[in-house]
Amino acid sequence: MSNASDVQKYIAELIGTFVLVFMGCGSAVLAGENADYVGVAFAFGLSVLVMVYAIGTISGCHINPAVSISMFAAGKMKAKDTIAYVIMQCTGAVIAATLLYAVALGKPGYSLVNGLGQNGYDTAYGGFSMVSAFAAEVILTFIFLLVIFGSTSERAPKGFAGISIGLSLVLIHLVGIPVTGTSVNPARSLGPAVVVGGTALSQLWLFWVAPIIGGLFAALIWRLFK
């Protein structure tokens, strides 16, 4: 990892997740009609890309509980750090969603009815069933974690991990946005759901369980490649 202290790592994870949620969800909430699926996909992907280079040398730039839990399962993290990372990631996501809502309120006519970039399924989002949404989140998170494991491997070219990881998230969003709005990140889903409440909060379980399963499966498969 790095020579950074535990506190520095944890704060870095909070900041990184804040940036991901504020910029990613913000592209959908604030840019509105000026940002289509492609624009939102790139906003999330570029957020991860730039944060890899901003905080990657400090914390590894997980900014995603599914990533931290998968790394723990792969033997790359201690339990103490995994728990702390997840807590700080969730905290950063909630802060980002809260401030995003505060900014959005400055636009006449905006209300939470318009959404805050929350994830969902069935009638709450794009009409895809719960089963389809669950399967999509497992598969997409699995792909995302495989890219992360491969890009950060000792055998991978140095200095390019941020590019491959960021672009893979763009690709994942291009497929996942119509289905669930794309989570592959429990903290990213938690932030908006806490602020919006209601259905977003009641459906939040799927965006924790499915990405974690996908991440654990990726950790299992990656062990076979080692």
Phi, psi and omega in degrees: 000244182218178178268007180293152178287165179302316181299317179298319178297314183294319178294322178299319179294322177298311182296315181298318179291324175303312181298315181301312183288316182294316182283317181294302179293327180297328179297326179278321185280315186269322181284334175058233184292345180281349180237105177276192180305319182295317179297316179294319179301315180290328178298316178292314182296316180292328178298317178292317181303309184290327180286333174302318181279338180279315185236001182303323181283350180265304186243351187093351178053063175283309181039039185191116180303325179296324178291313182297317180294322177294319178297322177297316180296331180274000178082020183258357180220152174274155181301319182299314181291323180299313180297315180296319178300312182298318179298315182290325177297316180294321179296315179298322180293317180293319177298316181297315180295322179295314180290326176297318177297319180298319178293315182298329179297341179287350178266124180304132177091353180283142171209169181297343176299329179286347178096165179224031181077020181288155177271159179188178178211172181059221184288347181282345179219258189260001179094351178289144182293166178299320180296316179297317180297316180298313180298317181299316182292323177295311183295314183293322178291322176302313180297316181301315181290326176298319178297318180295313179300316181291319183290332181260006178294151178298336181274351181280152176303136183282142173091359184248000185302318182300323182291311182293320180292315180297315181291329177293326178290326174300310180302316180297320179291325179300327179273319188276335183304315180295338184272307184228355191090354181065115174254284189047019185201101182305323180292319178301325179282324182298313185307299180298323182296321179297319181285317183285318181071200176058228183298321180303322181284323181289334179267359185299330183307320183297324184275005167256309185294310184297311179298324179293319177298315178299319179293320179293322178296320178297320179297321179295313180294320182296326178299329179288335181276344185285000000 
